[in-house]
Amino acid sequence: MTTEAHFYQAHVFVCQNERPATHERGCCNSKGATKLRNYMKVRAKELGLPMTRINTAGCLDRCELGPVMVIYPEGTWYRYETIEDIDTILNDHLVGGKVVERLRLSPDQ
């Protein structure tokens, strides 16, 4: 593992995948992912998180659990549904450095 500094302290990938409404796995976008990602981007700037990048991602392959995001460098996966969930992830994880257990996805999910 490298010890060099990262360009970002945190890099957040937010699934925005969109599938037809009839698709058996569903998709994050149909569950409000775009609206919530847009909110997250604005709120991260308001909180002054300049070393944090909020990015759109294609399918993260956890469609049934969506909407989902993953935060690096830790590799912490979250499922979220509301603006309050986004605020909790921003404040607790990205500002406070603590994993939000109630929203965290385990590797076996």
FIKOLZA-1660 file (N, C-alpha, C; in steps of 0.1 Angstrom, whole numbers, plus 5000, padded with zeros to 4 digits):
% residues 109
   i   px   py   pz ch aa at
   1 5008 4988 5000  A  M  N
   1 5000 5000 5000  A  M CA
   1 5009 5012 5000  A  M  C
   2 5005 5022 4993  A  T  N
   2 5013 5035 4991  A  T CA
   2 5010 5044 5003  A  T  C
   3 5020 5052 5006  A  T  N
   3 5018 5062 5017  A  T CA
   3 5017 5076 5012  A  T  C
   4 5018 5077 4998  A  E  N
   4 5017 5091 4992  A  E CA
   4 5003 5097 4994  A  E  C
   5 5002 5110 4994  A  A  N
   5 4990 5117 4996  A  A CA
   5 4980 5114 4985  A  A  C
   6 4967 5114 4988  A  H  N
   6 4957 5112 4977  A  H CA
   6 4953 5126 4973  A  H  C
   7 4948 5127 4960  A  F  N
   7 4943 5139 4955  A  F CA
   7 4931 5144 4962  A  F  C
   8 4922 5134 4966  A  Y  N
   8 4910 5137 4974  A  Y CA
   8 4912 5129 4987  A  Y  C
   9 4906 5135 4997  A  Q  N
   9 4905 5127 5010  A  Q CA
   9 4894 5117 5009  A  Q  C
  10 4884 5120 5002  A  A  N
  10 4873 5111 5000  A  A CA
  10 4867 5112 4986  A  A  C
  11 4864 5101 4980  A  H  N
  11 4859 5100 4967  A  H CA
  11 4846 5092 4968  A  H  C
  12 4835 5098 4965  A  V  N
  12 4822 5092 4967  A  V CA
  12 4816 5089 4953  A  V  C
  13 4813 5076 4951  A  F  N
  13 4807 5072 4938  A  F CA
  13 4792 5069 4941  A  F  C
  14 4783 5076 4934  A  V  N
  14 4769 5075 4937  A  V CA
  14 4763 5068 4924  A  V  C
  15 4757 5057 4926  A  C  N
  15 4751 5050 4914  A  C CA
  15 4740 5058 4908  A  C  C
  16 4740 5060 4895  A  Q  N
  16 4729 5067 4888  A  Q CA
  16 4723 5058 4877  A  Q  C
  17 4726 5045 4878  A  N  N
  17 4722 5036 4867  A  N CA
  17 4707 5036 4865  A  N  C
  18 4703 5036 4852  A  E  N
  18 4689 5036 4849  A  E CA
  18 4685 5024 4840  A  E  C
  19 4675 5017 4844  A  R  N
  19 4670 5006 4836  A  R CA
  19 4656 5008 4833  A  R  C
  20 4650 5000 4824  A  P  N
  20 4635 5000 4822  A  P CA
  20 4628 4997 4835  A  P  C
  21 4616 5003 4836  A  A  N
  21 4608 5000 4849  A  A CA
  21 4605 4986 4851  A  A  C
  22 4605 4978 4840  A  T  N
  22 4601 4964 4841  A  T CA
  22 4613 4955 4844  A  T  C
  23 4625 4960 4845  A  H  N
  23 4637 4952 4848  A  H CA
  23 4636 4945 4861  A  H  C
  24 4639 4933 4862  A  E  N
  24 4638 4925 4874  A  E CA
  24 4647 4930 4886  A  E  C
  25 4658 4936 4883  A  R  N
  25 4667 4940 4893  A  R CA
  25 4664 4954 4898  A  R  C
  26 4657 4962 4890  A  G  N
  26 4654 4976 4894  A  G CA
  26 4667 4984 4891  A  G  C
  27 4667 4996 4896  A  C  N
  27 4678 5005 4894  A  C CA
  27 4678 5016 4904  A  C  C
  28 4690 5021 4907  A  C  N
  28 4691 5032 4917  A  C CA
  28 4684 5045 4913  A  C  C
  29 4685 5048 4900  A  N  N
  29 4679 5060 4895  A  N CA
  29 4664 5061 4897  A  N  C
  30 4657 5050 4896  A  S  N
  30 4642 5050 4898  A  S CA
  30 4639 5051 4912  A  S  C
  31 4649 5050 4921  A  K  N
  31 4646 5051 4936  A  K CA
  31 4651 5065 4941  A  K  C
  32 4653 5075 4932  A  G  N
  32 4656 5088 4937  A  G CA
  32 4671 5091 4937  A  G  C
  33 4679 5083 4932  A  A  N
  33 4694 5085 4933  A  A CA
  33 4699 5098 4927  A  A  C
  34 4693 5103 4916  A  T  N
  34 4698 5115 4910  A  T CA
  34 4695 5127 4919  A  T  C
  35 4683 5128 4923  A  K  N
  35 4679 5140 4932  A  K CA
  35 4688 5140 4945  A  K  C
  36 4690 5128 4950  A  L  N
  36 4698 5128 4963  A  L CA
  36 4713 5130 4960  A  L  C
  37 4718 5126 4949  A  R  N
  37 4732 5129 4946  A  R CA
  37 4734 5144 4943  A  R  C
  38 4724 5150 4936  A  N  N
  38 4725 5164 4934  A  N CA
  38 4725 5172 4947  A  N  C
  39 4717 5168 4956  A  Y  N
  39 4716 5174 4970  A  Y CA
  39 4730 5172 4977  A  Y  C
  40 4735 5160 4976  A  M  N
  40 4748 5157 4982  A  M CA
  40 4759 5166 4977  A  M  C
  41 4760 5168 4964  A  K  N
  41 4770 5177 4959  A  K CA
  41 4769 5191 4964  A  K  C
  42 4757 5196 4964  A  V  N
  42 4755 5210 4969  A  V CA
  42 4758 5211 4984  A  V  C
  43 4754 5201 4992  A  R  N
  43 4756 5201 5006  A  R CA
  43 4770 5199 5010  A  R  C
  44 4778 5191 5002  A  A  N
  44 4792 5189 5005  A  A CA
  44 4800 5202 5003  A  A  C
  45 4796 5210 4993  A  K  N
  45 4802 5223 4991  A  K CA
  45 4799 5233 5002  A  K  C
  46 4786 5233 5007  A  E  N
  46 4782 5241 5018  A  E CA
  46 4790 5238 5031  A  E  C
  47 4793 5225 5032  A  L  N
  47 4800 5221 5044  A  L CA
  47 4815 5223 5043  A  L  C
  48 4819 5228 5032  A  G  N
  48 4833 5231 5030  A  G CA
  48 4842 5219 5029  A  G  C
  49 4838 5209 5021  A  L  N
  49 4846 5197 5020  A  L CA
  49 4854 5197 5007  A  L  C
  50 4864 5206 5006  A  P  N
  50 4871 5207 4993  A  P CA
  50 4879 5195 4988  A  P  C
  51 4882 5187 4997  A  M  N
  51 4890 5175 4994  A  M CA
  51 4881 5163 4992  A  M  C
  52 4868 5165 4989  A  T  N
  52 4859 5155 4987  A  T CA
  52 4853 5156 4973  A  T  C
  53 4852 5145 4966  A  R  N
  53 4846 5145 4953  A  R CA
  53 4834 5136 4953  A  R  C
  54 4822 5142 4948  A  I  N
  54 4810 5134 4947  A  I CA
  54 4808 5131 4932  A  I  C
  55 4809 5119 4928  A  N  N
  55 4808 5115 4914  A  N CA
  55 4796 5106 4911  A  N  C
  56 4791 5108 4899  A  T  N
  56 4781 5099 4893  A  T CA
  56 4788 5086 4889  A  T  C
  57 4782 5075 4892  A  A  N
  57 4787 5062 4888  A  A CA
  57 4777 5055 4880  A  A  C
  58 4781 5046 4871  A  G  N
  58 4772 5037 4865  A  G CA
  58 4768 5026 4875  A  G  C
  59 4764 5015 4870  A  C  N
  59 4759 5005 4878  A  C CA
  59 4770 5000 4887  A  C  C
  60 4767 4999 4900  A  L  N
  60 4776 4994 4911  A  L CA
  60 4772 4980 4914  A  L  C
  61 4762 4974 4907  A  D  N
  61 4758 4960 4908  A  D CA
  61 4753 4956 4922  A  D  C
  62 4746 4965 4928  A  R  N
  62 4738 4962 4940  A  R CA
  62 4724 4967 4939  A  R  C
  63 4719 4965 4927  A  C  N
  63 4707 4972 4922  A  C CA
  63 4695 4970 4932  A  C  C
  64 4693 4958 4937  A  E  N
  64 4682 4955 4945  A  E CA
  64 4682 4962 4958  A  E  C
  65 4694 4967 4962  A  L  N
  65 4696 4974 4975  A  L CA
  65 4695 4989 4974  A  L  C
  66 4695 4994 4962  A  G  N
  66 4696 5008 4959  A  G CA
  66 4686 5017 4964  A  G  C
  67 4689 5030 4964  A  P  N
  67 4701 5036 4959  A  P CA
  67 4713 5033 4968  A  P  C
  68 4725 5032 4961  A  V  N
  68 4737 5029 4968  A  V CA
  68 4748 5038 4964  A  V  C
  69 4758 5039 4973  A  M  N
  69 4771 5047 4970  A  M CA
  69 4782 5039 4977  A  M  C
  70 4794 5042 4972  A  V  N
  70 4806 5037 4979  A  V CA
  70 4816 5049 4981  A  V  C
  71 4822 5049 4993  A  I  N
  71 4831 5060 4996  A  I CA
  71 4845 5054 4997  A  I  C
  72 4855 5060 4990  A  Y  N
  72 4869 5056 4990  A  Y CA
  72 4877 5068 4996  A  Y  C
  73 4888 5065 5003  A  P  N
  73 4896 5053 5002  A  P CA
  73 4892 5041 5010  A  P  C
  74 4882 5043 5019  A  E  N
  74 4878 5032 5028  A  E CA
  74 4871 5020 5021  A  E  C
  75 4863 5023 5011  A  G  N
  75 4855 5013 5004  A  G CA
  75 4843 5010 5012  A  G  C
  76 4837 5020 5019  A  T  N
  76 4825 5018 5027  A  T CA
  76 4813 5020 5017  A  T  C
  77 4804 5011 5018  A  W  N
  77 4792 5011 5010  A  W CA
  77 4780 5015 5018  A  W  C
  78 4771 5023 5012  A  Y  N
  78 4759 5028 5019  A  Y CA
  78 4747 5026 5010  A  Y  C
  79 4736 5023 5017  A  R  N
  79 4723 5024 5011  A  R CA
  79 4716 5036 5017  A  R  C
  80 4709 5044 5010  A  Y  N
  80 4703 5056 5015  A  Y CA
  80 4689 5058 5008  A  Y  C
  81 4681 5066 5015  A  E  N
  81 4667 5068 5009  A  E CA
  81 4663 5083 5009  A  E  C
  82 4668 5090 5019  A  T  N
  82 4663 5104 5021  A  T CA
  82 4674 5114 5022  A  T  C
  83 4670 5126 5022  A  I  N
  83 4680 5138 5024  A  I CA
  83 4686 5136 5038  A  I  C
  84 4678 5132 5048  A  E  N
  84 4684 5130 5061  A  E CA
  84 4695 5119 5061  A  E  C
  85 4693 5109 5053  A  D  N
  85 4704 5099 5052  A  D CA
  85 4716 5105 5046  A  D  C
  86 4715 5113 5036  A  I  N
  86 4726 5120 5030  A  I CA
  86 4733 5129 5040  A  I  C
  87 4725 5136 5047  A  D  N
  87 4731 5145 5057  A  D CA
  87 4739 5137 5068  A  D  C
  88 4734 5126 5072  A  T  N
  88 4740 5117 5082  A  T CA
  88 4754 5112 5076  A  T  C
  89 4754 5108 5064  A  I  N
  89 4766 5103 5057  A  I CA
  89 4776 5114 5056  A  I  C
  90 4772 5126 5052  A  L  N
  90 4781 5137 5051  A  L CA
  90 4787 5141 5064  A  L  C
  91 4778 5143 5074  A  N  N
  91 4782 5148 5087  A  N CA
  91 4790 5137 5095  A  N  C
  92 4785 5125 5096  A  D  N
  92 4792 5115 5104  A  D CA
  92 4804 5109 5097  A  D  C
  93 4802 5105 5084  A  H  N
  93 4813 5098 5077  A  H CA
  93 4824 5108 5072  A  H  C
  94 4819 5117 5064  A  L  N
  94 4829 5126 5057  A  L CA
  94 4834 5137 5065  A  L  C
  95 4827 5142 5074  A  V  N
  95 4832 5152 5083  A  V CA
  95 4838 5146 5096  A  V  C
  96 4830 5137 5102  A  G  N
  96 4834 5131 5115  A  G CA
  96 4843 5119 5114  A  G  C
  97 4844 5112 5102  A  G  N
  97 4852 5100 5101  A  G CA
  97 4846 5088 5107  A  G  C
  98 4833 5087 5109  A  K  N
  98 4827 5076 5116  A  K CA
  98 4817 5069 5106  A  K  C
  99 4818 5056 5105  A  V  N
  99 4809 5048 5096  A  V CA
  99 4795 5049 5102  A  V  C
 100 4785 5051 5093  A  V  N
 100 4771 5052 5097  A  V CA
 100 4766 5037 5096  A  V  C
 101 4766 5030 5107  A  E  N
 101 4763 5016 5107  A  E CA
 101 4749 5013 5102  A  E  C
 102 4739 5021 5106  A  R  N
 102 4725 5019 5102  A  R CA
 102 4723 5019 5087  A  R  C
 103 4732 5026 5079  A  L  N
 103 4731 5027 5065  A  L CA
 103 4741 5019 5057  A  L  C
 104 4751 5014 5064  A  R  N
 104 4762 5006 5058  A  R CA
 104 4758 4993 5053  A  R  C
 105 4763 4990 5041  A  L  N
 105 4760 4976 5035  A  L CA
 105 4772 4968 5038  A  L  C
 106 4769 4955 5042  A  S  N
 106 4780 4946 5044  A  S CA
 106 4784 4939 5031  A  S  C
 107 4796 4933 5030  A  P  N
 107 4800 4927 5018  A  P CA
 107 4791 4915 5013  A  P  C
 108 4784 4909 5022  A  D  N
 108 4775 4898 5018  A  D CA
 108 4761 4902 5013  A  D  C
 109 4758 4915 5014  A  Q  N
 109 4745 4920 5009  A  Q CA
 109 4746 4922 4994  A  Q  C
% end
